[in-house]
Amino acid sequence: MIDAGDVLIVGAGPTGLFTALALAQEGVRVTVIEAESDICDAPRAPVYFPVTMTAFEKMGVLEDLDNESVRVRTVGHRVPEYNFHTQLSFNVLQGVTYAYQLHAGQDVAARIACEHARRLGVQVLFNHKLVSFEQHQDNVITVVDGPEGKLSFQSKWLIGCDGARSTVRKALNVEYEGFTWPNRFVATNVYCDFRSLGIDDAGFICDPVHSAMICVIDKNGLWRLTYQEDGSLPEETFMDRLPEQFAAHIPVGVKYELAAAAPYTIHQRCASKMRVGRVMLAGDSGHCTNPMGGLGFTTGIWDGLVLADVLAAVMRGEEDESILDRYSEERRRVYLDISSPAASSNKRMIEQSDPEIRRADMARMKEIAENPDLTRLMMCFPFRTIGNVLRPNSRWRDISKSVRDAGIDIDYHKSQFL
Ligand SMILES: Cc1cc2nc3c(=O)[nH]c(=O)nc-3n(C[C@H](O)[C@H](O)[C@H](O)COP(=O)(O)OP(=O)(O)OC[C@H]3O[C@@H](n4cnc5c(N)ncnc54)[C@H](O)[C@@H]3O)c2cc1C
């Protein structure tokens, strides 16, 4: 039997690694197991909002992330058919919080979290896949398939950060309630001089057929172009259709070099509970959303940070275990009331076909872009993903203070852009 410490975390994605780091910073002994041989560097979430950066600064990882990211100061909306373009500027947040967001692949942040966590003694074991686990009165025994065969780990608590297809969630017999969208997203990393094409560093392209999200993701000219296609088309042939999709955004004759591409099925789904006994869920294992607006990644990170704070307090005897049920309820509420409706509203906006609704969307975007107070409200919307931090002494208690002190009512708006 291997001693995994106080907490065994399943999954070295961003949620697992930031949860591990936050726990280690509270003095908790943590082991992370990851089925793959390394951190996944496929094209996934690229955006870090001020709310995430504020937490990263408190955790001591922001400087490292900043060094490897691009600072993006505006978010654009384009409706090519109507020759419509607006930009929301982060300038309105000067003196309140960061007046920019950071862009980099989520593997960059995950790797930085991994390095910092290891320095604090967290064991991160790649090529170790959770097979099964059993809960007992005082511990959890987990069977792991590692390079030398099956191993048994003992920990006091288990956290499933093992993504949307979570083995942990399935083993708990917890439903993943919600629905799957009929269309598929294709996330690509591409070298292309989008700036010379007038494309914003972060922007939505609204179109009933060729909607997309385009943003810069590193300092060497790598960009993310994510588009949608009909989910009934065979997934294995998505690369055959990619040039035609790109042609809608990159004019003929403009050079580009594809670096990576990944198709993925998108869902709005939430676990019916995020705690069963000594086992908790966080990140995509607990909920997932379409990526329009970057709220899935952000909400997952905040699951982990809030959970680390309450679980460490339980271990110190400062809180009753019932706070873990409140964690489950609150994180489901944040997803169901805030993140999922906002991401769905963003998706609805970018693919809208009804001309009247499109005109109303454009009028609203123009109004927001021209009114600094509205722009501030919109830019601060992701602060809502913090939710209730559940403890008066929480490490995260004052994280949105500067925003609230500036009179920005972050609870006011129901969506990110409209
Ligand atoms: C193609 C793609 C594009 C995306 N684009 C965006 C975007 O633009 N914006 C956005 O906000 N979000 C996006 N997302 C979603 C975002 O990537 C997720 O919200 C985020 O990765 C969730 O992090 P996580 O750590 O909870 O889960 P994951 O990143 O999925 O990590 C789970 C980890 O657990 C490991 N694991 C699984 N099973 C086991 C097991 N049995 N034992 C051990 N390890 C296991 C996996 O190998 C993986 O490393 C995208 C997702 C995909 C797939």
The ligand as an ORCA input file, in Angstrom:
! r2SCAN-3c Opt
* xyz 0 1
  C     -10.493     20.629    -27.953
  C     -10.898     21.442    -26.761
  C     -10.927     22.840    -26.857
  C     -11.308     23.608    -25.774
  N     -11.336     24.948    -25.917
  C     -11.701     25.706    -24.833
  C     -11.727     27.129    -24.908
  O     -11.428     27.716    -25.960
  N     -12.086     27.831    -23.778
  C     -12.419     27.183    -22.598
  O     -12.722     27.830    -21.564
  N     -12.421     25.854    -22.530
  C     -12.070     25.106    -23.599
  N     -12.070     23.768    -23.497
  C     -12.441     23.193    -22.212
  C     -11.258     23.207    -21.275
  O     -10.165     22.633    -21.942
  C     -11.647     22.428    -20.024
  O     -12.645     23.164    -19.333
  C     -10.463     22.193    -19.125
  O      -9.486     21.393    -19.778
  C     -10.911     21.467    -17.874
  O      -9.781     21.148    -17.135
  P      -9.796     19.884    -16.194
  O      -8.466     19.885    -15.552
  O     -11.016     19.900    -15.340
  O      -9.962     18.624    -17.163
  P      -8.986     18.124    -18.311
  O      -8.204     19.239    -18.874
  O      -9.831     17.320    -19.233
  O      -7.955     17.172    -17.550
  C      -8.327     15.899    -17.086
  C      -7.069     15.069    -16.936
  O      -7.412     13.851    -16.298
  C      -6.717     12.796    -16.930
  N      -7.434     11.538    -16.673
  C      -8.617     11.150    -17.182
  N      -8.972      9.941    -16.704
  C      -7.969      9.570    -15.857
  C      -7.758      8.402    -15.058
  N      -8.643      7.382    -15.014
  N      -6.627      8.323    -14.307
  C      -5.708      9.353    -14.335
  N      -5.868     10.464    -15.093
  C      -6.993     10.570    -15.829
  C      -6.698     13.209    -18.386
  O      -5.673     12.526    -19.106
  C      -6.462     14.695    -18.290
  O      -5.093     15.031    -18.290
  C     -11.688     22.972    -24.559
  C     -11.668     21.591    -24.442
  C     -11.268     20.811    -25.538
  C     -11.277     19.304    -25.389
*
